[in-house]
Amino acid sequence: MSKARLSQNAALVKRHDHDRYLTALLAPADRQEDLFALYAFNHEVARIAEVAREAALGHMRLQWWRETLQAADSGAPSAHPVAAALTGAVARHGLDRQCLARLLEGREQDLAGTPPADLMALADYAEATSGTLVVLALEVLGARTPDSAAAGRDVGVAWALTGLLRAVPFHARQRRLFLPRELCESEGVDIEDLFAMRTSAPLRRVAAAVAVFAADRLQSARARTSDVPGAAWPALASGILATRALGILERAGFDPFHPTVQRPDPSRAWRLAWARFRGRY
C-alpha cells in the first residue's frame, strides 16, 4: 500500500500507532481497512485521557463512543470517519460487543489518575485495553478459535505492559504512574524522583518484574502456536515486537529511561517479515 493511496484511517494509524500499522499490512488486502478502523478507534479512545481537560469530559467522550456503537446497531450512521469505519467493520465481521465494551471500560481507568494496585490489576488493565483489541483483530481476520483468543489475550497483555514500560518517561512528564503501586512501595521507589525523570535501582527492579510477567505471557502465547490457524498471524505479530523491546530493555538493565529503550527499532518491519516466514510469533 503506497503512501499516496492510504485511507484516512490507515494514515492515522501509521502516524500514531506505527507498530500496529506494520502488523495490519501483513493481513489479506480485503481485511486491512477493517483492521485500520479498529486500530484508529483504539487510538481515539486511548488518547482521551491525554486531551480531556478534566475527567468528566473524558467520561463524556467515552459515553459518546458507547452511544455511537449502540446507535449503529439500530442502523443509525455516524458522520465521524473512525466511528463510521468501525461500525462497518463490526457489522461485516460480527465483532464481539462485549470486547468493545470492555475496552471502553478499561479506558475509564485512564481517567482515574491512580496507578493500578498491584501487578494483577495492571495485567487486568492490559487485558481490557489491549488483549480485547487483539481478540477483535482476530475476529476481523476470521480466526475465532478458543486457542487463538487465548493467545491473543496473552500477546495483547504482553504488548501493553511492554508499551507501558517504554512510556514511563512520557507518563512521568505528566506526573502519571502506571506501574503497580504495591510493587513500587515494596521496592522503595521514590515517585517524586521518578517524576523528576531520574532512574533508580528500585525503579529498575519494578520494571524487571513487569517485564518478566510480560515475557511469561508471550511464552504462554507461543505454547499455543500449533493450535492457532495461520490466519491469526497478523493479529499476533505484535508479540514479535514485544519480544524485541523486552530484550532491549533487559540489555539496558531494565532502565525505562535508557536511550536505547526509547529509540525506535529500525528493524521492526524486517523482523515481522522474517518471523512470518518462519511461522512464529
C-alpha positions in Angstrom: 0.0 0.0 0.0 1.7 3.2 -1.1 1.6 6.4 0.8 -0.5 8.2 -1.8 -3.2 5.6 -1.5 -3.5 5.4 2.2 -7.0 5.8 3.5 -7.7 8.3 6.3 -7.7 5.6 9.0 -4.6 3.9 7.6 -2.8 7.3 7.6 -3.9 7.9 11.2 -2.7 4.5 12.4 0.6 4.9 10.5 1.2 8.2 12.1 0.2 7.4 15.7 0.5 3.6 16.1 3.1 2.6 13.6 3.7 -0.9 15.0 0.1 -1.9 14.6 0.2 -0.3 11.1 3.0 -2.6 10.2 1.2 -5.7 11.5 -2.0 -4.7 9.6 -0.1 -4.7 6.4 0.6 -8.4 6.9 -3.2 -9.1 6.7 -5.0 -10.0 3.5 -5.8 -6.9 1.5 -9.6 -7.3 2.0 -9.1 -7.2 5.8 -6.7 -4.4 6.1 -9.1 -1.4 6.1 -11.2 -3.0 8.9 -8.0 -3.5 10.9 -7.1 0.1 10.4 -10.6 1.1 11.5 -10.2 -0.9 14.7 -6.8 0.5 15.4 -7.9 4.0 14.7 -10.7 3.6 17.1 -8.2 2.3 19.7 -6.1 5.4 19.2 -9.1 7.7 19.5 -10.1 6.2 22.9 -6.6 5.8 24.2 -5.8 9.5 23.8 -8.9 10.7 25.6 -7.2 10.9 29.0 -4.4 12.9 27.4 -6.6 15.5 25.7 -9.5 15.8 28.1 -9.1 18.9 30.3 -10.9 17.1 33.1 -12.0 13.6 33.9 -15.7 14.4 33.4 -15.1 15.4 29.8 -13.2 12.2 29.3 -16.1 10.2 30.6 -18.5 12.1 28.3 -16.3 11.2 25.3 -16.2 7.5 26.2 -20.0 7.6 26.7 -20.3 9.1 23.2 -18.5 6.1 21.8 -20.8 3.7 23.6 -23.9 5.5 22.3 -22.5 5.7 18.8 -21.9 2.0 18.7 -25.4 1.3 20.1 -26.9 3.6 17.5 -25.1 1.8 14.8 -26.7 -1.4 15.9 -30.0 0.2 15.2 -28.9 1.3 11.7 -28.0 5.0 12.5 -24.9 6.0 10.6 -22.2 8.2 12.1 -20.6 11.2 10.5 -17.4 10.6 12.4 -14.9 8.9 10.0 -13.4 6.5 12.5 -16.8 5.6 14.0 -18.3 5.0 10.6 -15.5 2.7 9.6 -15.6 0.9 12.9 -19.3 0.3 12.8 -18.9 -1.1 9.3 -16.3 -3.5 10.5 -18.5 -4.5 13.4 -21.3 -5.3 11.0 -19.2 -7.2 8.5 -17.4 -9.4 11.0 -19.9 -9.6 13.8 -17.3 -8.2 16.2 -17.9 -9.1 19.9 -19.8 -6.2 21.5 -18.6 -7.3 25.0 -15.0 -6.9 23.9 -15.7 -3.4 22.6 -17.5 -2.6 25.9 -14.6 -4.0 28.0 -12.1 -1.9 26.0 -14.0 1.2 26.8 -14.3 0.2 30.4 -10.6 -0.3 30.6 -10.1 3.3 29.3 -12.2 4.6 32.2 -9.2 3.7 34.3 -7.0 6.1 32.4 -9.2 8.9 33.8 -8.9 7.8 37.4 -5.4 9.2 37.7 -4.3 6.5 40.1 -1.9 3.7 39.5 -3.0 0.0 39.5 -3.0 -1.5 42.9 -0.7 -4.4 42.1 0.7 -6.5 39.2 -2.6 -8.4 38.7 -4.5 -5.2 38.5 -2.1 -3.9 35.9 -2.5 -7.1 33.9 -6.3 -6.8 34.1 -6.0 -3.3 32.7 -3.7 -4.5 29.9 -6.1 -7.3 29.0 -9.1 -4.9 28.9 -7.4 -2.3 26.8 -5.0 -4.4 24.6 -6.0 -8.1 25.0 -9.5 -7.3 23.8 -8.1 -5.3 20.9 -6.2 -8.4 19.7 -9.2 -10.6 20.1 -11.2 -8.2 17.9 -8.5 -8.2 15.3 -8.6 -12.0 15.3 -12.3 -11.7 14.6 -11.7 -9.4 11.6 -9.2 -12.0 10.3 -11.7 -14.8 10.8 -9.6 -16.6 13.4 -12.2 -17.3 16.1 -10.9 -20.4 17.7 -10.5 -20.6 21.5 -6.8 -21.1 21.2 -6.5 -18.0 19.0 -8.4 -15.9 21.5 -6.3 -17.2 24.4 -3.0 -16.5 22.5 -4.4 -13.1 21.5 -5.1 -12.1 25.1 -1.6 -13.2 26.2 0.0 -11.2 23.3 -2.2 -8.2 24.0 -1.3 -8.1 27.7 2.4 -8.5 26.9 2.4 -5.8 24.3 0.5 -3.4 26.6 2.9 -4.0 29.5 5.9 -3.5 27.2 4.4 -0.3 25.9 3.8 1.0 29.5 7.4 0.3 30.5 8.6 2.2 27.5 6.2 5.0 28.2 7.4 5.6 31.8 9.3 8.8 30.8 6.2 10.1 28.9 3.9 9.4 31.8 6.5 10.8 34.3 6.4 14.2 32.5 2.6 14.1 33.0 3.1 13.1 36.6 1.2 9.9 35.9 2.1 6.4 37.1 1.0 3.1 35.5 3.4 0.9 37.5 1.9 -1.3 40.3 1.6 0.8 43.5 2.1 -2.2 45.8 5.3 -3.2 43.9 6.6 0.4 43.9 6.1 0.7 47.6 7.7 -2.7 48.4 10.7 -1.9 46.3 11.1 1.6 47.7 10.5 3.6 44.5 10.6 7.4 45.2 7.7 8.6 43.0 8.8 12.2 43.0 12.3 11.1 41.9 10.6 9.2 39.1 8.5 12.2 38.1 11.8 14.2 38.0 12.9 11.8 35.2 15.6 10.1 37.4 16.2 6.4 37.3 16.9 4.3 40.4 17.7 0.7 41.4 14.2 0.3 42.9 12.6 1.5 39.6 14.7 -0.9 37.6 13.6 -3.8 39.9 9.9 -2.9 39.4 10.4 -2.7 35.6 12.2 -6.0 35.7 9.2 -7.6 37.5 6.7 -6.3 35.0 9.0 -7.3 32.1 9.3 -10.9 33.4 5.5 -11.1 33.7 5.1 -9.8 30.1 7.7 -12.4 28.8 5.8 -15.2 30.6 2.6 -14.2 28.8 4.4 -14.2 25.5 5.7 -17.7 26.3 2.2 -18.8 27.1 1.1 -17.5 23.7 3.9 -19.3 21.8 2.9 -22.6 23.5 -0.3 -22.4 21.5 1.3 -21.9 18.2 0.4 -25.4 16.8 -3.2 -24.9 17.7 -3.6 -21.4 16.2 -4.6 -21.0 12.5 -2.3 -19.1 10.1 -5.0 -16.5 9.6 -4.4 -15.3 13.1 -0.8 -14.3 12.5 -1.2 -10.6 11.7 -3.1 -10.0 15.0 -0.5 -11.8 17.0 2.6 -10.4 15.3 3.0 -7.6 17.9 4.4 -10.4 20.1 7.5 -10.3 17.9 7.9 -6.6 18.5 7.2 -7.1 22.3 9.9 -9.8 22.5 12.4 -7.5 20.8 11.5 -4.5 23.0 11.8 -6.6 26.2 15.2 -7.8 25.1 16.4 -4.2 24.6 15.0 -3.3 28.0 16.9 -6.2 29.6 20.1 -5.2 28.0 19.6 -1.7 29.3 19.4 -3.0 32.9 15.6 -2.6 32.9 16.0 1.2 32.9 13.0 2.7 31.2 14.9 6.0 30.8 17.8 4.5 28.9 18.2 6.0 25.4 18.2 2.6 23.7 14.8 1.8 25.3 13.3 5.0 23.9 14.9 4.8 20.5 12.6 3.4 17.7 13.7 0.0 16.4 14.5 0.4 12.7 14.4 -3.3 12.1 10.8 -3.7 13.0 9.4 -4.4 9.5 12.3 -6.8 8.7 11.7 -8.7 12.0 8.0 -9.1 11.3 8.6 -10.3 7.7 11.3 -12.8 8.9 9.1 -14.1 11.8 6.2 -14.6 9.3 8.4 -16.6 7.0 9.4 -18.8 9.9 5.7 -19.1 11.0 6.3 -17.8 14.5 5.0 -15.0 16.7 
